[in-house]
Amino acid sequence: MITAHAHDPDTGIAVEVGPGGGLRDLVLDSRSLRLGQSQLAKAILDLVDTATARANARVQRALGDVSALGLAVETRMEESVEDTTPETWRV
């Protein structure tokens, strides 16, 4: 199963998603609970976006163009995806 993670060590929030952004796991610690409702929601959604881009990129590498399935990597997220790709995998 293809999944991807994203975490923020400053807020103590970690997420795991599948391709397309289906949330599989969410971890919060005491730091994240002090953020307040709006900040917590935004921080979670930002991490879900990052992890989704990573998962979608993994599917794309495995299967080729999957944009017709709605699994394309948004341009604004490409840098985050590249950060997770080991040098040995790059062409």
N, C-alpha and C positions, 0 to 999 in steps of 0.2 A: 504494500500500500504506500502510495506517495503522500507524504505529509511534509510540513515545514514548521519551524519554530521561529519565534521572535521573542525577545525579552528586553526589558529595560532595567538595568541594575539599580538605577536611581530611584525608581518607583516600586520595585519589587513585583512587577507584573510580568507574567510569561504566558504565551499562548501557543497552541498547536492547532493548525488548520489543515484541511485537505484541499485539493485543487478546487478552485471556485470560491474558497473561503469558508467552507463548513467548519465551524468551531468544534474541535475534538477535545481540547483541554484548556482550562483557564486556571492559573495559579495567582493568588493574591497574597501578599503578606501584610504585616502591620503598617508598613510605610504606605502601601497603596490605599489602605482604608482611611488614611488621614488626608487624602487628596480632596475630598468633597465629591459630591455626585457628578457634577458636570466635568470636572477634570478627570475623574476616574473613567467616566464613559469615553471621553475623548482619547485618553491614553490607551484604553483597551482597543478602541476602533483603529487607532493609528497602528498599533502592533498587529492587529488582524490584517490590515492592508499590507503591511510589510511581509508578513508570513504568507499571505495569499499570493503575492507577487513571486515569492520564492517557490511555492508549491507549483504555481502555474508554469514557471520557468523550467522546473524539473520535468513536468509533463511534456512541455514543448521539446526539451532535449531528448526525451525518450521516444516521442511519437512524431515529431515534426510540427508543422503548422496546425495548431488547434484553435486558431482564432474564431473559426466558425462555431466552435463549442462555447464561446464566451470565456476562454481561458487565456487570452492574450495578456502579456505583461504590459501594463501602462508605462508610457515613456517616463513619467515622473518617478517610477519605481525601479527603473533599470539599474541605477547605481546600487541600490540596496541588494538587488539580485546578484549583480556581479561581485559584490563583496563576499558572498557566500560560496562562490564557485572556486574550487581549488585550482591553482595554476596548472596542475597536471591534466585537468579536464579541458582546458581552453584550447581552441584550435588556432 
